Amino acid sequence: MADGLATSADRIESVRFGHYAVPLAFAVSDAKVATGRQRPLSQIDVLTCEITTADGLAGLGFSYTTRAGCRAQFAHAKEIAANLLGEDPSAIGAIYDKLLWAGASVGRSGVATQALAAIDVALWDLKARRAGLPLAKLLGSYRDSVRVYNTSGGYLQAPAEEVAERASRSLADGIGGIKIKVGQPDMKEDLRRLAAVREHLGDDVPLMVDANQQWDRAAALRFGRAVEELGLVWIEEPLDAYDAEGHAQLAAALDTPIATGEMLTSVPELVRLIDLRGADFLQPDVPRVGGITPYLKVAALADHANLQVAPHFVMEIHLHLAAAYPRDSWVEHIEWLSPLFDERPVIEDGRMLVPDRPGLGLSLAGQAAGWRLDAAEFTGRL
């Protein structure tokens, strides 16, 4: 390699980005909506990246945003894309550093690295496809399936009876656990709703709750003590996402495990959470933390600290990473991005199966073109 460019025919020849607005079947509300901080969520914006090499191989990656930010990701991706042309696509670490420095003036977290995430995922997908392996196998999987829980049926806009009915449907479809949203202005309503769902499901069904950063430390402690007898798998984001000390205090005070980390957008932020023991279940998010490359750094540190990992959202990516984590993880089943792809995950007996297709095993669906808001392509060799 000279000046960072591939010396063989194996080089990046084109990079194509797309901005898609994927509509949800119905708008959903969590604690941030219930307390007036955000509007109901009605679509997911997705930044896709397709990388093609001189020998005709291709990789597909994506990032996402909710409510705002994807246009900024798209713009940043376009600004740094030319740095990919001519590079050896297997030199993922070197490419990552090169792209970080290309956008160094806007930092190493947030929009900058979230745009980079789509590129990084595409490179890992390409590498696994070249090897003829599912990404999980390329990374060194520990298992061929991962425990799966459903979130999309448990949002606050639905009454408890509807949440319970959807939970039953999810279990009938083979999903192994259920997560519901909490964090309403009246905590008593949360407790009533949660008790009703627990009674409906029975004591043996794994049940999680997610407060979406609703409470202060005192309120979170009251809630945690009030639900100890329900045997929850975890309480998710009880506090502001950046309150690592507060999460650590809760984790130490409660028998119920604490889960958090999905909103953090850099490795140092997640490392601080690990160091303070602020989560029993760490929840990194590949698109938010900047791609698979930084995610793997976080996962290695979490394993060293003997933590469970339950990556947030994007089951299409996280299935592979959870299968490659030493401890049996949970993957979150939310079907919002499924219409973008031709393939669907296979779920059996409470577990999501790692596909045997190379890479992520995904291809963009024909109907995705109807949701595309913008596109850009870069070709050639510098």
C-alpha positions as a printed Julia matrix, in Angstrom:
382×3 Matrix{Float64}:
   0.0     0.0    0.0
   1.4     3.4   -1.0
  -0.05    6.64   0.31
  -2.94    4.58   1.73
  -4.03    3.35  -1.73
  -4.41   -0.31  -2.64
  -1.67   -1.56  -4.95
  -3.72   -4.5   -6.28
  -6.91   -4.59  -8.3
  -8.8    -4.83  -5.0
  -9.7    -1.22  -4.4
 -12.78    0.85  -3.7
 -14.13    2.08  -7.0
 -17.48    3.6   -6.07
 -19.4     4.79  -3.01
 -23.13    5.46  -3.12
 -25.2     7.08  -0.37
 -28.97    7.23   0.04
 -31.22    9.1    2.48
 -34.49    7.27   3.13
 -37.51    8.21   5.25
 -39.12    4.92   6.31
 -42.67    5.4    7.62
 -43.87    3.55  10.71
 -47.14    1.65  10.62
 -48.37    3.91  13.44
 -46.82    6.74  15.48
 -45.33    5.72  18.84
 -44.82    7.61  22.09
 -42.41    7.06  24.96
 -41.68    9.05  28.12
 -40.08   11.88  26.16
 -43.37   12.36  24.32
 -45.51   11.91  27.43
 -43.6    14.72  29.15
 -43.65   17.07  26.15
 -39.97   16.89  25.2
 -40.57   15.33  21.79
 -43.32   14.64  19.28
 -44.58   11.11  18.55
 -42.26    9.19  16.26
 -43.76    8.47  12.83
 -40.73    7.64  10.66
 -37.11    6.53  10.81
 -34.57    8.31   8.62
 -31.84    6.05   7.28
 -28.48    6.81   5.67
 -27.35    3.92   3.47
 -23.88    3.33   2.05
 -23.08    0.93  -0.79
 -19.39    0.36  -1.53
 -18.24   -1.42  -4.68
 -14.7    -2.59  -5.48
 -12.83   -2.97  -8.75
 -13.43   -6.73  -8.71
 -17.19   -6.24  -8.51
 -17.78   -7.04  -4.84
 -20.17   -4.83  -2.89
 -21.01   -4.09   0.74
 -24.1    -2.48   2.25
 -24.18   -0.44   5.46
 -26.52    2.0    7.13
 -27.0     4.44   9.96
 -30.23    6.03  11.2
 -31.74    8.96  13.07
 -35.07    9.69  14.68
 -36.79   13.06  14.17
 -33.72   15.02  13.03
 -30.12   14.65  11.91
 -30.06   12.42   8.83
 -29.62   15.32   6.4
 -26.59   16.36   8.43
 -25.24   12.79   8.3
 -25.82   12.69   4.54
 -24.02   15.99   4.05
 -21.02   14.9    6.13
 -20.82   11.56   4.35
 -20.65   13.34   1.0
 -17.84   15.6    2.21
 -15.59   12.72   3.26
 -16.55   10.15   0.6
 -13.72   10.96  -1.83
 -11.22    9.76   0.79
 -12.49    6.21   0.24
 -11.76    5.99  -3.47
  -8.79    3.79  -4.32
  -8.47    2.4   -0.78
  -8.05   -1.28   0.07
 -11.53   -2.11   1.45
 -10.12   -4.67   3.89
  -7.98   -2.04   5.64
 -10.95   -1.01   7.76
  -8.98    0.37  10.7
  -6.81    2.57   8.48
  -9.85    3.81   6.59
 -11.66    4.62   9.82
  -8.76    6.74  11.06
  -8.47    8.47   7.7
 -12.16    9.41   7.72
 -11.98   10.59  11.34
  -9.15   12.94  10.42
 -10.98   14.09   7.31
 -13.74   15.41   9.55
 -11.64   16.17  12.63
 -12.79   19.77  12.94
 -16.33   18.64  13.84
 -15.2    16.14  16.43
 -15.24   12.4   17.0
 -18.81   11.81  18.1
 -22.37   12.68  17.15
 -23.21   13.39  13.51
 -19.61   13.03  12.32
 -19.13    9.46  13.48
 -22.76    8.48  12.87
 -22.24    9.33   9.19
 -19.04    7.32   9.29
 -20.98    4.4   10.8
 -22.83    3.71   7.55
 -19.49    3.5    5.72
 -17.88    1.33   8.39
 -20.79   -1.14   8.42
 -20.61   -1.38   4.62
 -16.89   -2.2    4.82
 -17.46   -4.96   7.38
 -20.33   -6.33   5.3
 -18.06   -6.33   2.25
 -15.24   -8.07   4.13
 -17.56  -10.84   5.35
 -19.06  -11.25   1.89
 -15.57  -11.59   0.42
 -14.88  -14.34   2.97
 -18.19  -16.04   2.17
 -19.18  -15.86   5.83
 -21.99  -14.29   7.86
 -20.55  -11.29   9.73
 -21.0   -13.12  13.05
 -18.77  -15.96  11.81
 -16.15  -13.54  10.5
 -16.0   -11.88  13.93
 -15.73  -15.24  15.7
 -19.24  -16.16  16.85
 -19.99  -18.02  20.06
 -23.46  -19.15  19.02
 -25.79  -19.42  16.06
 -28.74  -17.67  17.71
 -29.36  -14.91  20.27
 -32.11  -14.27  22.81
 -34.65  -11.8   21.44
 -37.18   -9.5   23.08
 -39.83   -7.25  21.53
 -40.18   -3.52  22.2
 -42.41   -2.15  19.44
 -45.67   -3.35  21.04
 -45.05   -1.69  24.4
 -45.17    2.05  23.73
 -47.14    4.49  25.88
 -49.76    5.51  23.32
 -51.3     2.02  23.66
 -53.45    1.11  26.71
 -52.26   -1.68  28.96
 -54.77   -4.12  27.49
 -53.43   -3.55  23.99
 -49.83   -3.87  25.19
 -50.68   -7.19  26.83
 -52.37   -8.45  23.67
 -49.41   -7.5   21.5
 -47.06   -9.13  23.97
 -49.0   -12.37  23.66
 -48.79  -12.19  19.87
 -45.03  -11.64  20.07
 -44.58  -14.65  22.33
 -46.73  -16.75  19.99
 -44.42  -15.69  17.14
 -41.45  -17.13  19.03
 -40.05  -14.02  20.69
 -38.58  -14.72  24.11
 -39.05  -11.51  26.12
 -41.15   -8.35  26.29
 -40.16   -4.75  26.99
 -42.66   -2.01  27.76
 -42.27    1.72  28.14
 -42.64    3.55  31.45
 -41.91    7.1   32.57
 -45.34    8.75  32.5
 -45.91   11.92  34.54
 -47.77    9.84  37.13
 -45.57    6.99  38.33
 -48.59    5.27  39.84
 -49.95    4.79  36.32
 -46.66    3.2   35.3
 -46.85    0.79  38.21
 -50.49   -0.09  37.49
 -49.75   -0.69  33.83
 -46.65   -2.76  34.57
 -48.46   -4.9   37.16
 -51.25   -5.6   34.65
 -48.79   -6.72  31.98
 -46.87   -8.89  34.44
 -50.08  -10.54  35.61
 -51.12  -11.18  32.0
 -47.76  -12.7   31.01
 -47.1   -14.64  34.19
 -43.93  -14.75  36.24
 -41.85  -16.83  33.83
 -41.79  -14.48  30.83
 -38.7   -12.22  30.76
 -39.97   -8.64  31.16
 -38.02   -5.39  30.82
 -39.03   -1.73  31.21
 -37.63    1.41  29.56
 -38.04    4.88  31.08
 -36.26    6.79  28.29
 -34.36    9.07  30.71
 -37.49   10.22  32.51
 -36.59   10.38  36.21
 -34.22   12.11  38.57
 -32.17    9.95  40.92
 -34.68    9.93  43.78
 -37.66    9.03  41.56
 -35.7     6.3   39.81
 -34.77    4.77  43.15
 -38.42    4.85  44.29
 -39.52    3.12  41.09
 -36.77    0.54  41.32
 -37.69   -0.38  44.87
 -41.39   -0.54  43.99
 -40.85   -3.1   41.22
 -38.25   -5.36  42.82
 -40.8    -8.13  43.39
 -41.74   -8.26  39.69
 -38.47   -9.93  38.71
 -37.66   -7.61  35.81
 -34.72   -8.43  33.56
 -33.72   -4.77  33.68
 -34.79   -1.14  34.14
 -33.58    0.79  31.1
 -32.46    4.42  31.01
 -34.02    5.47  34.33
 -31.88    8.65  34.33
 -30.4    11.12  31.9
 -28.19    9.14  29.51
 -25.09   11.1   30.53
 -25.55   10.63  34.29
 -23.07    7.78  34.62
 -22.64    8.35  38.36
 -26.39    8.23  38.98
 -26.77    5.0   37.02
 -23.9     3.53  39.02
 -25.64    4.46  42.28
 -28.86    2.8   41.13
 -27.04   -0.32  39.96
 -25.44   -0.62  43.39
 -28.66    0.05  45.31
 -31.12   -2.18  43.43
 -31.42   -5.91  42.91
 -33.0    -5.29  39.5
 -30.27   -4.78  36.88
 -29.81   -1.39  35.18
 -29.48   -1.09  31.4
 -28.25    2.0   29.55
 -25.8     3.28  26.95
 -27.86    3.54  23.75
 -27.66    7.34  23.51
 -23.9     7.6   23.91
 -22.06    8.45  20.71
 -18.39    7.8   21.43
 -16.18    5.1   22.87
 -14.95    7.32  25.76
 -18.53    7.96  26.92
 -19.27    4.23  27.05
 -15.92    3.48  28.68
 -16.79    5.88  31.48
 -20.08    4.05  32.03
 -18.19    0.75  32.17
 -15.55    2.08  34.55
 -18.17    3.45  36.95
 -20.24    0.24  36.79
 -23.18    2.31  35.62
 -24.87   -0.56  33.77
 -25.42   -4.25  34.38
 -26.55   -4.51  30.75
 -24.59   -2.21  28.45
 -26.57   -1.08  25.4
 -24.26    0.32  22.72
 -25.78    1.16  19.34
 -23.59    0.61  16.25
 -24.96    3.54  14.19
 -24.85    5.92  17.14
 -21.38    5.02  18.42
 -19.87    5.31  14.95
 -19.88    1.83  13.45
 -18.76   -1.72  14.07
 -15.11   -0.74  14.51
 -15.68    1.36  17.68
 -18.44   -1.0   18.85
 -15.95   -3.87  18.98
 -13.68   -1.79  21.25
 -16.58   -1.18  23.63
 -17.64   -4.83  23.58
 -14.13   -6.01  24.47
 -14.02   -3.66  27.46
 -17.52   -4.68  28.56
 -16.53   -8.34  28.45
 -13.41   -7.57  30.49
 -15.67   -5.92  33.09
 -17.96   -9.0   33.14
 -20.95   -7.05  31.86
 -23.91   -8.26  29.87
 -24.43   -6.54  26.52
 -27.83   -5.91  24.93
 -27.29   -3.68  21.88
 -29.98   -1.13  21.08
 -32.32   -1.33  18.04
 -31.08   -2.26  14.49
 -31.43   -6.0   15.01
 -30.23   -6.44  11.42
 -26.7    -5.48  12.53
 -26.72   -6.29  16.21
 -27.76   -9.91  15.75
 -24.29  -10.63  14.37
 -22.45   -8.69  17.06
 -24.45  -10.25  19.88
 -23.68  -13.71  18.51
 -19.98  -12.8   18.62
 -20.08  -11.65  22.27
 -18.83  -14.19  24.87
 -21.94  -13.89  27.06
 -25.37  -14.82  25.69
 -26.84  -11.43  24.81
 -30.29  -10.04  24.09
 -31.22   -8.49  20.74
 -34.07   -5.99  20.47
 -36.8    -6.9   17.99
 -38.19   -3.72  16.42
 -39.41   -4.24  12.88
 -39.35   -0.58  11.81
 -36.48   -1.0    9.33
 -37.66   -4.35   7.96
 -39.47   -2.8    4.94
 -36.11   -1.49   3.68
 -34.78   -5.0    3.11
 -35.85   -8.09   1.19
 -34.83  -10.41   4.03
 -36.46  -10.99   7.44
 -34.94  -12.44  10.61
 -35.89  -15.98  11.59
 -37.1   -16.35  15.19
 -37.6   -19.67  16.96
 -38.07  -20.63  20.6
 -37.24  -17.2   21.97
 -34.12  -16.73  19.86
 -33.17  -14.94  16.64
 -31.13  -17.1   14.28
 -27.94  -15.82  12.63
 -28.55  -16.03   8.86
 -26.24  -18.22   6.81
 -25.96  -15.6    4.06
 -22.59  -13.83   3.7
 -22.1   -10.45   5.39
 -25.12   -8.97   7.09
 -27.23  -10.99   4.67
 -29.23   -7.94   3.58
 -30.27   -6.39   0.28
 -32.3    -3.23  -0.27
 -35.91   -3.9   -1.23
 -37.34   -2.53  -4.45
 -39.96   -0.56  -2.53
 -37.21    1.4   -0.74
 -36.87    3.64  -3.8
 -40.23    5.17  -2.93
 -38.87    6.41   0.4
 -35.6     7.83  -0.94
 -35.23   11.56  -0.35
 -31.71   12.03  -1.71
 -28.79   10.11  -3.22
 -25.17   10.73  -4.16
 -22.5     8.64  -5.86
 -18.69    8.95  -6.0
 -16.61    6.96  -8.48
 -13.06    6.67  -9.79
  -9.61    6.45  -8.22
  -7.7     9.39  -6.8
